Amino acid sequence: MRSVLVTGGSRGIGRAVVRAFAEHGDRVAIHHRASADLAERLRAELPGTGHLVVSGDVADPEAVRRFVDEAADAFGGLDVVVNNAAVFPRHPITETAYEEWQEAWRHTLAVNLVGPANVAWCALRHMRRGGRIVNVSSRGAFRGEPGQPAYGASKAGLNSLTQSLARALGPHGIAVTAVAPGFVETDMTNEHLKSPRGDEIRAQSPFNRVAQPDEIAAAVRYLASPEAEWASGAVLDLNGASYLR
């Protein structure tokens, strides 16, 4: 049994990741920012015992320290950390006021890039040899996000952080990887998938669909497995051949 912390674990990809680990016998700390009801409901549904709900704003360094320490103290250490929490605010450069533009960049980088860096720093103090950090990146890091440029930039930075930490933590027996999904059917993407653009988005893949959260969770669980040490530093594309690089 391993001890796993999943940020943004109450919904979407994070929820699927939480379930995937719990269904394979691991104890999971479900992190959320402001969705306690969803997180508690998920915890109650999980197989096994010892699961935990922790909360805090990933953009707040002290909140990060607090919820990581809480999870580690409850579990007696951490084996796996999944940095999944993210924001996706719309702020196209041609339509956004300067003050709103600045705020979008500040908040997006704080949650999507600096937050995972802080989670990793705090978690490392509790992580055993053989530990795993898996970061949830995005296809947008490579193809660009014209409507959400800070999101694309934050995920490109997250990929670089993944590789830097893989180099730094390998000597400590800790592997660091990332997954880079394309569109996934979640709360965050529903407005796009249900819009007139929905058919166009699905047609980006030759499978004519978008991913399901469970498909991403399966890849995360593999990268967190003992067998995946040699994948350290990898950024795994999971976009149904909708974007190739």
N, C-alpha and C positions, 0 to 999 in steps of 0.2 A: 504494500500500500504506500503510495506516494502522497505528498502534501502539495497541493496546487493552488495558486492564486490566479484568478482571471479578472482583469479589470474590465469594466463595462459588461459584467457578466449576467445582467438581469434580462437582456433582450437581444434579438438579432443573432449575429455570429457568436457573440459572447455566450449567450444562452445555450447555443448548440455545443460550444466548446465545453462548457460546464457539464452538460449532460453526457458528453462523450467520455470525459474523464471519470465521472461518477459511475457510469455504466460499466467501466472496466476496473472498478474496485478502489479508485483513489478518493481521498478526502479533498474537498474543494472549498476554498473561500471565494464566495461570490461577492465581488465588489460592485457597488453602484454609487451614483452621486445623489440622485433624488428620486429613486423609484423603489423605496423600501418594500412596498406591497408586492411588486413583481418579484423582487429578490427573495422575499420570505416565502412566497408561493412556490417559486422554483425550488428552494431548499426543501420544502415539505414534500415535493414530488420526487426528489432524487432517491435512487436506491442507495443502500448503505447508510452508515451513521457517521457522525462527527463533522458534518458539513457546517459551514459558518457563513454568515453575512457580515460584510464590513462595508463602511461607507466613507466617502470623502471626495473632495474635488481634486481631480488629478492635476489641475493647474495650480494647486496650492501646495508648495513643498512641505509644509508642516503637516498638512492633512495626509499627504503621501506617506511620510514617515510614520504617522500614527496608524494608518490602516494596514501598512505592511507589517509593522511591529505587532499589531494585534493578531494578524493572521499567523505570523511566525510563532508568537508566544503560545497561541492556542494549539498549534500543531507540533511544537517542539522543533521548528525549523521549516525550511521550504526546499522542495525538490524541483518544482516547475513554476515559472511565472509566464503568463500570457498577457502581453500588453495589447489589449484590444480596444480600450476606450478611445473614442475619437469624436470630433465634430466636423461638420461639412457645410459651413455657412456659405450662402451664395453672395458673391461680391465681384461681379465682372468689372474690370477696370474702366470700361466705357460708360458704366451706368451708376457707379457708386460714389457717393460724396467722400471727400478726402478724410473726414473724421471717421466715417463708417469703415472706410478702407483700412485705416490704421488699426481700428479696433478688431476688425476681422483677422488681420494678420497677427496681432498680439495674442488674441484668444486662441486661434487655431494652432499657432506654434506652441503656446503654453500647454495645451491639452495633448496635441498629437505628436510632439517631438520632445519638448523639455520634460513633460510629464513622464513618458516612458523612460527617459534617461534617469530621472529621479527615482522611479520605481525600481529600476535595475540597481541603482546605487544602494538603496535601502535594502533590497532583497538580498544582495550579495552578502551582506553581513550575517544572514541567516541561512545561506545556501550551502548545501552539502556538496562534496565532490561528486561528480556525475550529474550535477544539476543542469537544467535546461531553461533558457529564456527564448520564447518565441514571440516575435513582434508581428502584429497584423498591419501590413502595409497596403498597397493598392496599385492596380494597373495605372492609375493616374500619375504615379511617380515617373512613369516612362512616356506615356502618350500625351500628358498635359491635361489640365482641367481649366478651360477658358472661363467657366462660370465660377469656379472655386480655386483660383490660383494658389492661395495659401495652403489649401488642402494638398494639392499636388506637390508643392514645395516641401511641405511638412513630411510627406511620405517618402520623398526622395531623400530627405535628411534622415528619416528613420532607417532607410536601407543602409545609408552610410554609417549610422550609429551601430546597426547590427554587425556590420563587417568590422568596425573598430573594436567593438566589445568581443567579437569572436577571436580576434587576435590577442586582446588583452587577457581574456579569461580562459583560453585554451590551456595555458600552463597550470591552471587551477582545476582542470578537469571539467569545466563548464562549457557547454556548447551553446552558441547563440545563432538563431536563424530567423527568417521572416517568410511569411506568405504574402503574396501580392494578388488578391482577388480582383476580378473585374466586377461587373454588376452582380450583386447578390440580392435575393428577394428578402428584404428586411424592412423594418419600420423606416429606416433612414432613406431607403430608395423607393418606397412605395409611391411617393408623389410623382416620381419620374416614370415608373413602370406603368402607372395608371393614366398617365397623360397621353395626349396624341402621339408623343414620342415613343411610347412603350413598344410598339411593333418595330420601330427603327432600332431601338436598343437591343431587343431580342435578336434581330437580324444581324447584329454585329458578329455573332458567333455562327459558325456553320451548323451548329446544333439547333439554332433558332430558339434559344432560350437563355435565361440567366441562371446563375448557380443557386443552389439551395444551401442554407447555412450548414446543414449536416455534411455537405461535401467539403466545405472549408474546414470544419471541425475535425474531420478524419485526417486531413493533411497536417493540421496542427498537432494532433495526438501522435502521428508518426514522427514528426520532427522533435517531439518531446520524449521520444522513446529511447531506451538505452542503445538500440541498434542504430540510431541516427547521429551518433557523435561525429562521423566523418562528413556529415552535411553542414557542419558548423561554418558560418559565413555565407551560406546560400540564401538567395532570395527566390522562392519558388513561385513561378507564375501559375495562377489558377483562374484562367479567364476563358476557357473553352475555345481557344484559338481565335479569340476576338481581337487580340493584339499580339503580334510576334516581334521579338527583338533578337 
